[in-house]
Amino acid sequence: MLRSIFWKPVSNKSFLHRVKSKLQIFINYNINIPSKFLFFRTLRLWKLILFILTISLTIQSYIYVNRRIQPLNIDYSVLQNPKYFKSYDEKFQGSMLQKCPISERTFKSTIDDVFQYGCRDPLVEAKKPRANAAFVVLARNSEIDGVILSMRSLERRFNQWFNYPWIFLNDEPFTDEFIERVEEVASGDFEFGVIPGDRWRFKDQPVPQQTEKNSQKGKQEGKKKAGKRQKKEPQTNIKESFDTIFFNEAVESQGDRGIMYGNMPSYHSMCRFYSGYFFEHPLVKKLDWYWRVEPEVDFYCDLTYDPFIEMEKHGKKYGYTIAIKELVDTVPNLFRFTKKFIKDYDMNLPDTWNFFTKNHKFYKGENEENYEDVKNMNDFLNKVKKNTIYNYSKIHLNKKSEGSFGSTEMQLLRSLINHSKINGLNLAVEEKYENEEFNMCHFWSNFEIASNSLFTSPEYRAYYDFLENSKGFFTERWGDAPVHSLAVGLFLNLSEIHYFRDIGYKHSTLGHCPYNSPNQLPYKSGPKFKHQVLPQDEIYYADYDPPVTDLNLAENLGPSGCRCRCPSGHREIENSGGSCSALWLKLTSDEFVNGEQDEHFIGGLGVYKTLDLDKIESTALVWLAEWLAGGQNINKWEFTEKQKDALSIMYI
């Protein structure tokens, strides 16, 4: 009877029928147990309970795994009706982002749009000429399992039809196992490259100790060279020793401060490599385009067109799938050095620069240094009010002789005291450069489809060399993602950047997965596909998410996916608080381009008319004097809504 717990399903009966039969066996058996065997009956009852719980969890798990991501029931007319908004910016404020998340909004504009809504016939597309492009993977030999997972996913979702080559880079030779397993999956050609040691390690970094695999002759030659160097250049050795200590201390300090990956020299090397020498490696330099692929990434949708050809056709030079905010502690001085580079080269910045920065300078006047902590119009008006109270109190009290203070003067004195506290003028000012600060937005470069010409250009090389000379790649933990992104902000227009919203993608815990377009076509495998995907995975892919068939809903959503299967419980990165998708949508929207946005301040975006700070402050002083002349308390003085509107249009 104990074996009945481990029953095997009978193929000619339904799952529910089998569950019901076994439950009936358990119930009947427990009821018929004599009372003297109560202990055994209790034991079996517990097993029954555990059995029922197991079945329940199994059913819940099945439901969860097959749960589909559905569009929300949203009244999209709210976004399109001007009467609901005073300014364009209000569409992106917190309350509206909750009512209508970014994933529920279309990204279509004259600046950028997906290349294809839904599916094309990839067998037809594959007959067209190919671009000079390849997938590029930086990986260790030990990461082969993760590399194969990524290859299987990308081959199944795209490359089985287009057969682009794969390029693998490593700081040491690849093993036979790595090469053999890659060959089993790749539908196109593949090449392997080794990164030279001086291109991987920092010049200040300690040279790794030679292993037992090195020949004795090599060791002896190394000793001879070291001996000659010590004899001829003792001072140089002292300097090299000092630089080595400096490198170790800088890296270890980041670990002590809890900076993610900051205490890993190899991670610093990887970020620096991807920022600089990556594009100069012979296997990459020969390409016009590259698609960067990381180990252990997953693709959720079929891509049935050639993204390289489409990028070229539409004048795009950089493509991404995820844009998020960087960890502040990893790049504390990257923006400062970038601003110095801009100043040294007297650069005129493109419109893309607004995607990476907050511009706080929308006013000009004699006292503008008192407003450097201002971040938006609301902050500005509050600061004007505080400064007006402070200036009025100071001016009025100076006219009074000591001992002649009345109740009004005591109010003014108290306002001066309050104004000098920590919540007054002495607020800490965040680090900004020429009233700009890095908003931490960047393109997540673990997925990157880009023109190699962007990063091999003299302009980018000058920028990279400038950053390299600062030593920030190891004294801080500068990632290649913010470096690439700021470079895009320096050298490309918004119209040259493409958001691959139709590509479902996940790396680590972050992912993007679009709704399926009404335009779906049957799946057909490519002639060179090596079918390395497991059969159960093919069944999973074939059961793709239902497309958005409601045309009114589709118009507002802009569903673009081709045969996407979003994972159950998927959390869309577009809606995350750390995402920069809302900012991208705001900047590339036709409404923004046409100038219908709030002119004076929309969270650090756009080109503003400059407010006349001197006129605003003098006007506010008059209003405060009128308020006090009416016998009102100075601490209760506020700008009326009408006064705020008047101040916000006092342009120079």
C-alpha positions in Angstrom: 0.0 0.0 0.0 2.9 2.4 0.6 3.9 2.0 -3.0 0.6 3.6 -4.0 2.0 7.0 -3.2 4.5 6.6 -6.1 1.9 5.6 -8.6 2.7 5.9 -12.3 0.1 7.6 -14.6 -1.9 5.4 -16.9 -1.8 6.6 -20.4 -5.4 5.9 -21.3 -6.9 8.0 -18.5 -7.0 11.7 -17.9 -4.8 13.4 -15.3 -7.8 14.5 -13.2 -9.3 11.0 -13.3 -6.1 9.4 -12.1 -5.8 12.0 -9.2 -9.4 11.3 -8.3 -8.9 7.5 -8.3 -5.8 7.7 -6.0 -7.5 10.1 -3.6 -10.4 7.6 -3.3 -8.0 4.8 -2.6 -6.4 6.9 0.2 -9.7 7.9 1.7 -11.2 4.3 1.6 -8.1 2.8 3.1 -7.9 5.3 6.0 -11.6 4.9 6.9 -11.3 1.1 7.1 -8.3 1.1 9.4 -9.2 -0.3 12.9 -9.0 2.0 15.9 -6.2 0.0 17.5 -4.0 1.0 14.5 -4.7 4.7 15.1 -1.0 5.6 14.9 -0.7 4.1 11.4 -4.0 5.7 10.4 -2.6 9.1 11.5 0.6 8.5 9.6 -1.3 7.8 6.5 -3.5 10.8 7.0 -0.4 13.0 7.1 0.8 11.3 3.9 -2.6 12.1 2.4 -2.3 15.7 3.4 1.2 15.9 1.9 0.0 14.2 -1.2 -2.9 16.7 -1.6 -0.5 19.6 -1.0 1.9 18.2 -3.6 -0.9 17.9 -6.2 -2.1 21.4 -5.4 1.4 22.9 -5.8 1.8 21.0 -9.0 -1.4 22.4 -10.4 -0.5 25.9 -9.3 3.0 25.6 -10.8 1.4 24.4 -14.1 -0.9 27.4 -14.1 1.9 29.8 -13.3 4.2 28.4 -16.0 1.4 28.8 -18.6 0.3 32.3 -17.4 0.4 34.8 -20.2 1.2 38.5 -20.0 -1.8 40.5 -21.1 -2.3 44.2 -21.9 -3.9 46.1 -19.1 -7.4 47.5 -19.3 -6.5 51.1 -19.8 -8.4 54.1 -21.1 -5.8 55.4 -23.6 -7.9 58.4 -24.5 -6.6 60.0 -21.3 -3.1 60.2 -22.8 -4.5 61.8 -26.0 -6.8 64.3 -24.6 -5.2 67.8 -24.1 -7.7 68.8 -21.4 -6.2 66.3 -18.9 -2.7 67.9 -19.1 -1.3 71.4 -18.5 1.9 70.4 -20.1 3.4 67.5 -22.1 5.6 66.6 -19.2 2.6 65.6 -17.1 2.2 62.5 -19.2 5.4 61.2 -17.6 4.8 62.1 -14.0 4.4 59.3 -11.4 0.6 59.3 -11.2 0.2 58.9 -15.0 3.0 56.2 -15.2 0.9 54.2 -12.7 -2.3 54.7 -14.7 -0.7 53.9 -18.0 2.7 52.2 -17.6 5.4 52.7 -20.3 4.9 49.2 -21.6 1.3 50.1 -22.5 2.4 53.0 -24.7 3.5 53.1 -28.3 7.0 54.3 -29.1 6.3 55.1 -32.7 7.7 58.5 -33.9 9.4 60.2 -36.8 12.7 59.9 -35.0 12.5 56.1 -34.2 10.2 53.2 -34.8 10.6 49.4 -35.0 11.7 48.1 -38.3 9.0 45.5 -38.5 5.7 45.0 -36.6 5.3 41.3 -36.3 6.8 38.8 -38.7 8.4 38.7 -42.1 9.1 35.6 -44.0 12.8 34.9 -43.0 13.3 32.4 -45.8 12.6 35.3 -48.2 14.6 37.8 -46.2 17.6 35.4 -46.1 17.9 35.5 -49.9 19.0 39.2 -49.7 22.6 40.3 -49.4 24.2 40.1 -45.9 26.0 42.9 -44.1 29.7 42.7 -43.1 28.7 41.8 -39.5 29.1 39.1 -36.8 28.2 38.2 -33.3 31.0 38.9 -30.9 31.3 37.1 -27.6 33.9 37.7 -24.8 34.0 34.6 -22.7 36.3 32.4 -20.5 36.7 28.7 -21.2 34.8 28.0 -18.0 31.7 29.9 -19.3 31.1 27.5 -22.2 27.7 26.3 -20.8 26.5 29.9 -20.6 27.8 30.6 -24.1 26.0 27.6 -25.5 22.7 28.7 -23.8 23.0 32.1 -25.5 23.9 30.6 -28.9 21.0 28.1 -28.8 18.6 30.9 -28.0 19.9 33.3 -30.7 20.3 30.6 -33.4 16.8 29.5 -32.8 15.3 33.0 -32.7 17.3 34.6 -35.5 20.5 33.1 -37.0 19.1 29.8 -38.2 17.9 31.8 -41.2 20.6 34.4 -41.6 23.7 32.4 -40.6 25.9 35.3 -39.5 29.4 34.3 -38.2 30.4 34.1 -34.5 33.6 35.6 -33.1 34.8 34.5 -29.7 37.5 36.5 -27.7 39.4 35.4 -24.6 42.5 36.5 -22.8 43.8 33.0 -23.1 43.5 30.3 -25.9 40.2 28.5 -26.1 40.1 24.8 -25.3 39.2 22.1 -27.7 36.0 21.4 -25.8 34.9 25.1 -26.2 35.6 25.0 -29.9 33.8 21.6 -30.5 30.7 22.7 -28.6 30.5 26.0 -30.5 30.7 24.1 -33.8 27.7 21.9 -32.7 25.4 25.0 -32.5 26.6 27.7 -34.9 24.9 27.8 -38.3 27.5 30.2 -39.7 31.2 30.4 -39.6 33.1 31.0 -36.3 36.5 32.3 -35.3 38.5 32.5 -32.1 40.8 35.3 -31.0 43.2 35.8 -28.1 43.5 39.2 -26.5 47.1 40.3 -26.1 48.2 40.6 -22.4 49.1 44.3 -22.7 45.6 45.0 -24.1 43.9 43.2 -21.3 45.9 44.1 -18.2 46.5 47.7 -17.0 50.0 48.9 -17.2 49.8 49.6 -13.4 48.5 46.1 -12.7 50.8 43.4 -11.3 51.8 40.9 -13.9 50.3 37.4 -13.0 52.8 34.9 -11.6 53.9 32.3 -14.2 52.4 28.9 -13.7 54.0 25.5 -13.7 53.0 25.1 -17.3 55.6 27.6 -18.3 58.8 26.2 -19.5 62.0 26.4 -17.4 63.6 28.3 -20.3 60.9 30.9 -20.3 61.3 31.4 -16.5 65.1 31.7 -16.9 64.7 34.3 -19.7 62.2 36.2 -17.6 64.7 36.3 -14.7 67.5 37.5 -17.0 65.4 40.3 -18.4 64.3 41.3 -14.9 67.9 41.2 -13.7 69.0 43.5 -16.5 66.2 45.9 -15.9 67.0 46.1 -12.2 70.6 46.8 -12.9 70.0 49.5 -15.6 66.8 51.1 -14.4 66.5 50.8 -10.6 64.4 54.0 -10.4 61.9 52.6 -13.0 61.5 49.5 -10.9 60.7 51.6 -7.9 58.0 53.5 -9.9 56.5 50.3 -11.2 56.4 48.9 -7.7 54.6 52.1 -6.6 52.1 51.9 -9.4 51.4 48.3 -8.6 50.6 49.2 -5.0 48.4 52.0 -6.2 46.5 49.7 -8.5 45.9 47.1 -5.7 44.9 49.7 -3.2 42.4 51.3 -5.6 40.8 48.0 -6.5 40.7 46.6 -2.9 39.3 49.9 -1.7 36.3 49.5 -4.0 35.7 46.1 -2.5 35.8 47.5 1.0 33.2 50.1 0.1 30.9 47.4 -1.3 31.0 48.6 -4.9 29.6 45.8 -7.2 32.5 43.9 -8.9 34.8 46.8 -7.8 37.3 44.4 -6.1 37.7 42.2 -9.2 40.6 43.2 -11.4 39.3 41.0 -14.2 36.0 42.9 -14.3 37.9 46.2 -14.5 39.9 44.7 -17.4 36.7 43.6 -19.2 35.1 47.0 -18.9 38.2 48.7 -20.2 38.6 46.2 -23.0 35.1 46.7 -24.2 35.5 50.5 -24.0 38.8 50.6 -25.9 40.7 47.8 -27.6 37.6 45.7 -28.4 37.0 47.6 -31.6 40.7 47.4 -32.6 41.0 43.7 -32.3 41.7 42.3 -35.8 38.7 40.0 -35.8 36.4 42.9 -34.9 38.0 45.7 -36.8 37.3 44.1 -40.1 33.6 44.3 -39.5 31.2 47.1 -40.4 28.7 46.0 -37.7 28.8 43.8 -34.6 26.1 42.3 -32.3 27.5 41.8 -28.8 26.3 38.6 -27.1 26.9 37.7 -23.4 26.9 34.2 -21.9 23.6 33.2 -20.3 21.2 35.5 -22.1 17.8 34.6 -23.5 15.8 35.8 -26.5 12.0 35.7 -26.3 10.9 36.5 -29.8 11.7 35.5 -33.4 13.6 38.1 -35.3 12.7 37.5 -39.0 14.5 40.4 -40.7 18.2 41.4 -40.8 18.8 44.1 -38.2 22.2 45.1 -39.7 20.6 45.8 -43.1 17.7 47.7 -41.5 20.1 49.8 -39.4 22.1 50.7 -42.4 18.9 51.5 -44.5 17.5 53.8 -41.8 20.7 55.6 -41.0 21.1 54.1 -37.5 24.4 53.6 -35.9 23.6 52.2 -32.4 20.8 49.9 -31.3 19.8 48.8 -27.8 17.0 46.8 -26.0 17.3 48.0 -22.3 18.1 51.5 -20.9 18.5 51.7 -17.2 20.3 53.8 -14.5 23.8 53.1 -13.5 24.9 52.6 -9.9 26.1 56.0 -8.7 29.1 54.6 -6.8 30.6 53.0 -9.9 31.1 56.2 -11.8 31.5 59.2 -9.4 33.9 61.1 -11.7 33.1 59.8 -15.2 30.8 62.7 -15.9 33.4 65.2 -14.6 36.0 63.9 -17.0 33.5 63.8 -19.8 32.6 67.4 -19.2 36.3 68.3 -19.2 36.7 66.5 -22.6 33.8 68.5 -24.0 35.3 71.8 -22.8 38.8 70.9 -24.0 37.5 70.1 -27.5 35.0 72.9 -27.6 32.2 70.5 -28.7 28.7 71.3 -29.9 26.6 68.5 -28.4 23.8 66.8 -30.3 20.2 66.4 -29.0 21.0 62.9 -27.6 23.0 64.6 -24.8 19.6 65.4 -23.2 19.0 61.6 -22.6 22.0 61.4 -20.3 21.9 64.7 -18.4 19.9 67.0 -16.2 20.2 70.6 -17.2 19.5 72.8 -14.2 20.4 76.2 -15.8 17.1 77.8 -16.9 17.6 81.2 -15.1 20.2 83.9 -15.1 20.8 86.8 -12.7 23.1 88.4 -10.1 22.2 85.9 -7.4 22.1 82.7 -9.5 24.8 81.0 -7.4 22.1 80.7 -4.6 20.0 78.5 -6.8 22.5 75.8 -7.7 20.6 73.1 -5.8 17.5 73.7 -7.9 16.3 70.8 -10.0 12.9 71.9 -11.4 10.5 74.8 -11.6 8.8 73.9 -8.3 12.2 73.9 -6.5 13.0 77.2 -8.2 9.9 78.9 -7.0 10.3 77.6 -3.5 13.8 78.9 -3.4 12.7 82.3 -4.7 10.2 82.4 -1.9 12.8 81.5 0.8 15.3 83.9 -0.6 12.8 86.7 -0.8 11.9 86.3 2.9 15.6 86.2 3.7 16.4 89.3 1.6 13.4 91.3 2.8 14.2 90.5 6.5 17.8 91.5 6.1 17.1 94.8 4.3 14.3 95.8 6.7 16.3 94.9 9.9 19.3 96.9 8.7 17.1 100.0 8.7 16.1 99.6 12.4 18.3 100.6 15.3 18.9 98.2 18.1 16.2 98.2 20.7 13.5 99.5 18.4 12.2 96.0 17.4 8.5 95.5 17.4 6.5 92.4 16.7 7.0 92.7 12.9 10.7 93.0 13.4 10.7 89.9 15.7 9.0 88.0 12.9 11.6 89.0 10.5 14.4 88.1 12.9 13.0 84.7 13.5 12.7 84.2 9.7 16.4 85.0 9.4 17.3 82.5 12.1 15.1 79.8 10.4 16.6 80.6 7.0 20.1 80.0 8.2 19.4 76.5 9.5 20.1 73.3 7.6 16.8 73.5 5.7 17.5 77.0 4.5 20.3 78.4 2.4 22.9 75.9 3.6 21.4 72.9 1.8 24.1 70.6 0.4 24.6 71.1 -3.3 24.9 68.0 -5.4 27.9 67.8 -7.6 27.1 69.4 -11.0 29.3 70.8 -13.7 28.1 73.9 -15.4 24.7 73.2 -14.0 24.5 69.8 -15.6 24.6 66.4 -13.9 24.7 62.8 -15.2 21.2 61.3 -14.7 22.8 57.9 -14.7 20.8 56.7 -17.7 22.8 54.4 -20.0 22.2 51.7 -22.7 22.8 48.3 -21.3 25.6 47.2 -23.5 25.5 43.5 -22.9 23.1 43.7 -25.8 24.4 46.0 -28.5 24.1 46.2 -32.3 26.3 49.0 -33.5 28.3 50.4 -36.4 32.0 49.7 -35.7 32.8 53.0 -37.4 31.3 54.9 -34.4 33.9 53.4 -32.0 36.9 53.4 -34.4 36.4 57.0 -35.3 39.1 59.6 -34.3 36.5 61.3 -32.1 35.8 58.3 -30.0 39.4 57.3 -29.9 40.3 60.7 -28.5 37.5 60.4 -25.9 38.6 56.9 -24.8 42.3 58.0 -24.6 41.2 60.9 -22.4 39.4 58.6 -20.0 42.2 56.1 -20.1 44.7 58.7 -19.0 42.5 59.6 -16.0 43.0 56.0 -14.7 39.3 55.9 -13.8 38.9 52.4 -15.3 40.6 51.0 -12.2 40.5 53.8 -9.6 36.7 53.7 -10.1 34.6 50.9 -11.6 33.7 52.5 -14.9 31.6 50.2 -16.9 31.7 50.0 -20.7 28.0 50.7 -20.8 28.1 54.2 -19.4 31.2 54.9 -21.4 29.6 53.8 -24.7 26.4 55.6 -23.8 28.1 59.0 -23.0 30.0 58.6 -26.3 26.7 58.1 -28.1 25.5 61.2 -26.4 28.6 63.1 -27.6 28.7 61.9 -31.2 25.2 60.7 -32.4 21.8 62.4 -32.9 18.7 60.8 -31.5 17.7 59.8 -35.0 20.8 57.7 -35.3 19.9 55.5 -32.3 17.4 52.6 -32.5 15.3 51.0 -29.7 14.8 47.3 -30.7 11.5 47.1 -28.9 10.5 44.1 -30.9 13.4 42.0 -29.6 12.5 40.1 -26.4 15.7 39.9 -24.3 16.8 39.0 -20.8 20.2 39.2 -19.1 20.6 38.4 -15.4 17.3 39.4 -13.7 16.3 42.2 -16.1 14.3 41.6 -19.2 12.1 43.2 -21.9 9.4 41.3 -23.8 7.0 43.0 -26.2 3.3 42.2 -26.9 2.8 40.2 -30.1 1.7 42.1 -33.2 -1.5 41.1 -35.1 0.9 40.3 -38.0 2.0 36.7 -37.3 3.2 34.1 -39.7 3.8 30.3 -39.3 7.2 29.3 -38.1 9.6 27.6 -40.7 13.0 26.4 -39.8 16.1 27.5 -41.7 18.0 25.1 -43.9 21.2 25.4 -41.8 19.6 25.1 -38.4 21.3 22.5 -36.3 18.3 21.9 -34.1 20.2 22.0 -30.8 17.1 23.2 -29.0 15.4 20.6 -26.8 12.1 19.2 -28.1 10.2 20.6 -25.1 11.6 24.0 -25.8 10.3 23.8 -29.4 6.8 23.0 -28.0 7.2 26.0 -25.7 8.2 28.4 -28.5 5.4 27.2 -30.8 2.9 28.1 -28.2 3.6 31.8 -28.4 1.6 34.5 -26.7 -1.7 35.5 -28.3 -1.3 38.6 -30.5 -3.1 41.8 -29.8 -6.0 41.6 -32.3 -8.0 44.5 -31.1 -7.0 47.2 -33.6 -7.8 50.1 -31.3 -5.7 48.6 -28.6 -2.9 47.7 -31.0 -2.8 51.3 -32.2 -2.1 52.6 -28.6 0.2 49.7 -27.6 2.3 49.5 -30.7 2.7 45.7 -30.3 5.7 44.6 -32.4 6.7 41.1 -31.4 6.9 38.1 -33.7 6.0 34.8 -32.1 7.1 36.1 -28.6 6.7 33.8 -25.6 7.2 36.0 -22.5 8.1 34.1 -19.4 5.5 33.7 -16.7 5.8 36.3 -14.0 7.7 38.5 -16.4 8.5 41.9 -14.9 8.8 44.4 -17.7 11.9 46.6 -17.4 10.2 49.5 -19.2 8.0 49.9 -16.1 10.8 49.7 -13.6 11.8 52.7 -11.5 15.3 52.3 -12.7 14.4 52.2 -16.3 15.1 55.1 -18.7 12.4 54.1 -21.2 10.1 56.9 -20.2 12.8 59.4 -20.8 13.5 57.9 -24.3 9.8 58.0 -25.2 9.6 61.6 -24.0 12.6 62.7 -26.0 11.7 60.9 -29.2 8.0 61.6 -29.2 6.7 63.8 -32.1 4.9 65.9 -29.5 8.3 66.7 -27.9 10.0 67.4 -31.2 7.2 69.8 -32.2 7.7 71.9 -29.2 4.5 71.2 -27.4 6.3 70.4 -24.2 6.7 72.6 -21.1 9.2 75.2 -22.3 10.7 76.3 -19.1 11.3 73.1 -17.3 10.4 69.4 -17.8 12.7 67.5 -15.5 15.9 68.6 -17.1 14.9 68.1 -20.8 14.7 70.3 -23.8 15.8 73.8 -24.7 14.5 76.5 -22.5 14.0 80.2 -22.6 16.1 81.8 -19.8 14.2 83.2 -16.9 15.2 86.7 -15.7 16.2 86.0 -12.1 16.8 89.6 -11.2 13.3 90.6 -12.3 11.7 87.6 -10.6 13.4 88.4 -7.2 12.5 92.1 -7.4 8.9 91.3 -8.2 8.7 88.8 -5.4 10.0 91.4 -2.9 7.2 93.8 -3.9 4.6 91.0 -3.4 6.0 90.2 0.0 5.9 93.9 1.1 2.3 94.1 0.0 1.5 91.0 2.0 3.1 92.4 5.1 1.5 95.8 4.6 -1.9 94.0 4.9 -0.9 92.8 8.4 -0.2 89.2 7.4 2.4 86.9 9.1 5.6 86.6 7.0 5.8 82.8 7.8 2.4 82.2 6.1 3.3 83.9 2.9 3.1 81.8 -0.3 2.9 82.5 -4.0 -0.6 82.2 -5.4 -1.0 80.0 -8.5 -1.5 83.2 -10.6 1.8 84.6 -9.2 3.6 81.4 -10.0 2.4 81.5 -13.6 3.5 85.1 -13.9 7.0 84.3 -12.5 7.5 81.3 -14.8 7.2 83.4 -18.0 9.5 86.3 -16.9 12.1 85.6 -19.6 15.1 87.7 -20.4 
